[in-house]
């Protein structure tokens, strides 16, 4: 961005070239960050307790009487659905991939295909 501002201050290039260049630079940087970001744990289930990880806030813990269900909405998008202690329905959206599928085989989490 500083490079585009320096070019703008120089006054040699029209403003529309600066704007397009800055937008393309930001789009390229966003694509690189999205493409190579690491997977983050969204939730963990230990048989009785579900811990929901949140981005900035501390994790939220739910004690469940029955295991959550994993609802597959698309090829790579699913939601972990459960009812908490107050019987309120929650969904935690996750990326469904081979790692998650192999992890779920060892648990009592039911997978429901909603595609």
PyMOL commands that set and color helices and strands:
alter all, ss='L'
color gray80, all
select helices_A, chain A and resi 2-10+15-36+98-104
alter helices_A, ss='H'
color red, helices_A
select strands_A, chain A and resi 43-45+49-52+60-63+69-72+77-83+89-95+110-113
alter strands_A, ss='S'
color yellow, strands_A
deselect
rebuild
show_as cartoon
